Amino acid sequence: MAVESCIIGGLPEDCIANALSLTTPKDACRLSTVASTFRSAAQSDAVWERFLPSDYRDIISRSIDDSDSLLHKFQSRKDLYLHLSDHPILIDSGLKSFKLEKWSGKKCYMLAARDLDIVWGDTSQYWQWIPHPESRFSEVAELLDVCWFEIHGYINTKMLSSHTVYAAYLVFTNKSRMYGFDYHPVEACVGIKGHEMVKRTVCLDPEGAQRRSYQIVPRRRPGSLFNRLWHLQRPQDDVAMEGSTELLRSREDGWMEVELGEYLVDGGEDDLEMSVMEVKGGNWKSGLIVQGIEIRPKKCI
């Protein structure tokens, strides 16, 4: 092993840099601790230029901030890479955000609520658009009261990293008074627009998620009117839904998210559609605040 290290350490730095550029950012950082030659090569712009997406200049040019300033702000490509992995930038007139997955360099996007198709979204009786101090976007969509809840988002697969399994997540929070999402399962799906997609059920109600986690069932008196109404409103497939529903989880940024589905991006230029809806129950729903839909790598092939 020592002989192998000496041989590798004796190679020209540009050869080592070229070899490191064929690995991953995570591997390059690990190898930089092996020897000083590796450490120096791992700082090279040639390495981190390969780790950045090939179209990173085009993506940065769509930033709402001064793109030239962002490109020249950092002395090295590694610094630029780390900035893009830790600080999402707003692009496309502020309707999307872009960042890199730190350990793989894969592209991540979030579509702002304004970039989504929200049924009744422009009707002030049902939805309102408000600023939110914790949102990366200028405004979010607050659900006031609807019985037909339906949201769609679209992104072209050419914008994503190839040979990667992506997952889409609805990013949201809720007001203290939220209701209507515990009577009927919320359906979600991800797939190519116009093609058949696999559906799943998701939970958007934090209290409902807690009840499912601990299997807490509201107490009811036998024979009471509430008991009879509850059974009428309870979905027929509720028992199956209990075990298969995708539960929400908290994010580091203070929001919540629930996975809508996943899709393998393997070349091509197709419109990827992501949707979440509840249109069958007929009950009124309120209290949800939508920041957007995030598309990020789940697994690399």
C-alpha positions as CSV (number, residue, x, y, z in Angstrom):
1,M,0.0,0.0,0.0
2,A,2.9,2.4,0.9
3,V,4.5,1.6,-2.4
4,E,1.3,2.3,-4.3
5,S,0.9,5.6,-2.4
6,C,4.5,6.6,-3.4
7,I,3.9,5.8,-7.0
8,I,0.6,7.8,-7.1
9,G,2.1,10.6,-5.1
10,G,4.9,10.8,-7.7
11,L,2.6,11.5,-10.6
12,P,2.3,15.0,-11.9
13,E,-0.4,17.1,-10.2
14,D,-2.4,17.6,-13.3
15,C,-2.6,13.8,-13.8
16,I,-3.9,13.4,-10.3
17,A,-6.3,16.3,-10.8
18,N,-7.6,14.7,-13.9
19,A,-8.1,11.4,-12.1
20,L,-9.9,13.1,-9.2
21,S,-12.2,14.9,-11.7
22,L,-13.5,11.5,-12.7
23,T,-14.7,10.7,-9.2
24,T,-17.3,12.6,-7.1
25,P,-17.0,15.7,-4.9
26,K,-17.3,13.4,-1.9
27,D,-14.5,11.1,-3.0
28,A,-12.3,14.1,-4.0
29,C,-12.6,15.5,-0.5
30,R,-11.8,12.2,1.1
31,L,-8.8,11.6,-1.1
32,S,-7.5,15.1,-0.3
33,T,-6.7,13.8,3.2
34,V,-4.4,11.0,1.9
35,A,-1.4,13.1,0.9
36,S,-0.4,16.7,0.2
37,T,-0.2,16.0,-3.6
38,F,-3.9,14.9,-3.5
39,R,-4.8,17.9,-1.3
40,S,-3.3,20.3,-3.8
41,A,-4.8,18.6,-6.8
42,A,-8.2,18.5,-5.1
43,Q,-8.3,22.3,-4.9
44,S,-7.7,22.6,-8.7
45,D,-10.2,24.5,-10.8
46,A,-9.9,21.7,-13.4
47,V,-11.4,19.2,-10.8
48,W,-14.3,21.4,-9.7
49,E,-15.1,22.6,-13.2
50,R,-15.9,19.0,-14.0
51,F,-18.0,18.7,-10.8
52,L,-20.1,21.7,-11.8
53,P,-22.9,21.0,-14.3
54,S,-21.9,21.6,-17.9
55,D,-24.6,24.3,-18.2
56,Y,-23.9,26.0,-14.9
57,R,-23.0,29.3,-16.7
58,D,-26.3,29.3,-18.5
59,I,-28.2,28.5,-15.2
60,I,-26.4,31.3,-13.4
61,S,-27.1,33.7,-16.2
62,R,-30.8,33.2,-15.4
63,S,-30.3,34.4,-11.8
64,I,-32.3,37.4,-10.7
65,D,-29.1,38.7,-9.2
66,D,-26.1,39.9,-11.2
67,S,-24.8,36.7,-12.8
68,D,-21.4,38.2,-13.7
69,S,-20.9,39.3,-10.1
70,L,-21.7,35.7,-8.9
71,L,-19.2,34.2,-11.3
72,H,-16.4,36.5,-10.3
73,K,-17.2,36.7,-6.6
74,F,-15.4,33.4,-5.9
75,Q,-11.7,32.9,-6.4
76,S,-12.0,29.2,-7.3
77,R,-14.5,26.9,-8.9
78,K,-14.6,24.9,-5.6
79,D,-15.8,28.0,-3.8
80,L,-18.5,28.5,-6.4
81,Y,-19.5,24.9,-6.1
82,L,-19.8,25.1,-2.4
83,H,-21.8,28.3,-2.6
84,L,-24.3,26.7,-5.0
85,S,-24.6,23.7,-2.7
86,D,-25.3,25.8,0.4
87,H,-27.2,28.8,-1.0
88,P,-30.0,28.3,-3.5
89,I,-30.1,31.0,-6.2
90,L,-33.4,32.3,-7.6
91,I,-33.7,32.0,-11.4
92,D,-36.3,32.5,-14.1
93,S,-37.7,35.8,-12.7
94,G,-37.7,34.3,-9.2
95,L,-40.1,31.5,-10.1
96,K,-37.5,28.8,-9.5
97,S,-34.6,28.2,-7.2
98,F,-31.5,26.2,-8.1
99,K,-28.8,24.5,-6.0
100,L,-26.4,21.6,-6.2
101,E,-26.6,18.4,-4.1
102,K,-23.4,18.8,-2.2
103,W,-21.9,15.3,-2.3
104,S,-22.8,14.4,-5.9
105,G,-23.1,17.7,-7.8
106,K,-26.5,16.8,-9.1
107,K,-29.0,19.6,-9.9
108,C,-31.8,20.4,-7.5
109,Y,-34.7,22.8,-8.3
110,M,-37.7,24.2,-6.5
111,L,-40.7,25.5,-8.4
112,A,-42.3,28.4,-6.6
113,A,-46.0,28.3,-5.9
114,R,-46.4,30.9,-8.6
115,D,-44.8,28.5,-11.1
116,L,-47.4,25.8,-10.3
117,D,-50.8,25.3,-11.8
118,I,-53.2,25.6,-8.8
119,V,-56.8,25.1,-9.6
120,W,-58.7,28.2,-8.4
121,G,-55.3,29.7,-7.5
122,D,-56.2,33.1,-9.0
123,T,-59.6,33.3,-7.2
124,S,-59.2,35.3,-4.0
125,Q,-62.2,33.6,-2.4
126,Y,-60.3,30.3,-2.4
127,W,-56.6,31.1,-2.4
128,Q,-54.5,34.2,-1.5
129,W,-50.9,35.1,-2.3
130,I,-48.9,36.5,0.6
131,P,-45.3,37.1,1.5
132,H,-43.8,34.7,4.0
133,P,-40.7,35.5,6.1
134,E,-39.3,32.0,5.9
135,S,-39.8,31.5,2.1
136,R,-37.0,31.8,-0.4
137,F,-39.6,33.2,-2.9
138,S,-41.4,36.6,-2.8
139,E,-44.8,35.0,-2.2
140,V,-46.5,31.8,-1.2
141,A,-50.0,30.4,-1.8
142,E,-52.3,30.2,1.2
143,L,-55.4,28.0,0.9
144,L,-58.4,29.8,2.3
145,D,-61.2,27.4,1.5
146,V,-61.8,24.9,-1.4
147,C,-63.4,21.6,-1.8
148,W,-61.5,20.9,-5.1
149,F,-57.8,20.8,-4.2
150,E,-55.5,20.3,-7.2
151,I,-51.9,21.4,-7.9
152,H,-49.7,20.5,-10.8
153,G,-46.1,21.3,-11.5
154,Y,-43.9,20.7,-14.6
155,I,-40.2,20.6,-15.4
156,N,-38.4,19.4,-18.5
157,T,-36.1,16.5,-17.8
158,K,-33.3,18.1,-19.8
159,M,-32.9,20.5,-16.9
160,L,-32.1,17.7,-14.5
161,S,-29.0,15.5,-14.1
162,S,-29.1,12.3,-16.2
163,H,-28.8,8.8,-14.8
164,T,-30.4,9.9,-11.6
165,V,-33.5,8.9,-9.7
166,Y,-35.3,12.2,-8.7
167,A,-38.0,12.6,-6.2
168,A,-40.5,15.5,-6.0
169,Y,-41.7,17.0,-2.7
170,L,-44.5,19.3,-1.9
171,V,-43.0,22.0,0.4
172,F,-45.5,23.6,2.7
173,T,-46.5,24.6,6.2
174,N,-49.9,25.1,7.8
175,K,-51.8,27.7,9.8
176,S,-52.9,26.9,13.4
177,R,-56.4,26.3,12.1
178,M,-56.2,23.6,9.4
179,Y,-59.0,21.3,8.4
180,G,-60.4,19.1,5.7
181,F,-57.4,16.9,4.8
182,D,-58.2,14.0,7.2
183,Y,-61.5,12.8,5.6
184,H,-60.3,11.5,2.3
185,P,-56.8,10.4,1.1
186,V,-54.8,13.0,-0.9
187,E,-53.5,11.6,-4.2
188,A,-50.1,12.3,-5.6
189,C,-48.2,11.2,-8.7
190,V,-45.0,11.9,-10.7
191,G,-44.4,10.9,-14.3
192,I,-44.2,12.0,-17.9
193,K,-47.0,14.4,-18.9
194,G,-49.7,12.6,-20.9
195,H,-48.6,9.1,-19.8
196,E,-50.0,6.8,-17.2
197,M,-48.5,7.5,-13.7
198,V,-48.4,5.5,-10.5
199,K,-50.5,7.1,-7.8
200,R,-49.8,7.2,-4.1
201,T,-51.6,8.7,-1.1
202,V,-49.9,11.4,1.0
203,C,-50.7,13.0,4.3
204,L,-50.8,16.8,4.5
205,D,-52.2,17.1,7.9
206,P,-49.6,17.2,10.7
207,E,-52.0,16.0,13.3
208,G,-53.2,13.3,11.0
209,A,-49.6,12.2,10.5
210,Q,-49.1,12.1,14.2
211,R,-52.2,10.0,14.7
212,R,-51.0,7.5,12.0
213,S,-47.6,7.3,13.6
214,Y,-49.0,6.5,17.0
215,Q,-52.3,5.0,15.7
216,I,-54.3,7.4,17.7
217,V,-58.0,7.2,16.9
218,P,-60.5,9.9,18.1
219,R,-62.7,8.6,21.0
220,R,-66.4,8.2,20.0
221,R,-69.4,7.1,22.0
222,P,-71.0,4.0,20.5
223,G,-74.2,4.8,18.7
224,S,-73.6,8.6,18.8
225,L,-74.5,10.8,15.8
226,F,-70.8,11.7,15.5
227,N,-69.9,8.0,15.3
228,R,-72.4,7.4,12.5
229,L,-71.2,10.5,10.5
230,W,-67.6,9.5,11.0
231,H,-68.2,6.1,9.5
232,L,-70.0,7.7,6.5
233,Q,-67.1,10.0,5.9
234,R,-64.3,7.5,6.5
235,P,-62.9,6.2,3.2
236,Q,-63.7,2.6,2.4
237,D,-60.0,1.8,1.8
238,D,-58.9,3.6,4.9
239,V,-57.4,0.5,6.4
240,A,-55.1,0.0,3.4
241,M,-54.3,3.7,3.3
242,E,-53.1,3.6,6.9
243,G,-50.1,1.5,6.0
244,S,-49.2,2.9,2.6
245,T,-49.7,6.7,3.0
246,E,-46.6,8.8,2.6
247,L,-46.2,10.8,5.7
248,L,-44.9,14.4,5.9
249,R,-41.6,15.3,7.6
250,S,-40.0,18.4,8.9
251,R,-37.2,20.1,6.9
252,E,-34.1,21.9,8.2
253,D,-35.4,25.2,6.9
254,G,-38.5,25.0,9.1
255,W,-41.0,23.9,6.4
256,M,-42.6,20.5,6.0
257,E,-42.4,18.2,3.0
258,V,-44.1,15.1,1.6
259,E,-42.8,13.0,-1.2
260,L,-45.1,12.9,-4.2
261,G,-43.3,10.3,-6.2
262,E,-40.0,9.5,-8.0
263,Y,-38.7,9.3,-11.6
264,L,-35.6,8.0,-13.3
265,V,-34.0,10.6,-15.5
266,D,-32.0,8.8,-18.2
267,G,-31.7,11.2,-21.0
268,G,-34.4,12.6,-23.3
269,E,-36.4,15.9,-23.2
270,D,-39.8,15.1,-21.7
271,D,-42.1,17.2,-19.5
272,L,-42.1,15.7,-16.0
273,E,-45.4,16.3,-14.3
274,M,-45.9,16.3,-10.5
275,S,-49.4,16.6,-9.0
276,V,-51.2,16.4,-5.7
277,M,-55.0,16.5,-5.4
278,E,-58.1,15.7,-3.4
279,V,-61.2,16.1,-5.5
280,K,-63.3,13.1,-4.5
281,G,-64.3,13.8,-0.9
282,G,-66.3,17.0,-1.5
283,N,-65.4,18.4,1.9
284,W,-64.0,21.9,2.4
285,K,-60.3,22.3,3.1
286,S,-58.3,25.2,4.5
287,G,-55.1,26.2,6.3
288,L,-52.4,24.9,3.9
289,I,-49.5,27.3,2.9
290,V,-47.6,26.1,-0.2
291,Q,-44.1,27.4,-0.9
292,G,-43.5,25.1,-3.9
293,I,-42.5,21.7,-5.3
294,E,-38.8,20.6,-4.9
295,I,-37.2,18.2,-7.3
296,R,-34.0,16.7,-5.9
297,P,-31.9,13.5,-6.4
298,K,-32.9,10.5,-4.5
299,K,-30.4,8.0,-5.9
300,C,-27.7,8.1,-8.6
301,I,-27.4,5.2,-11.1
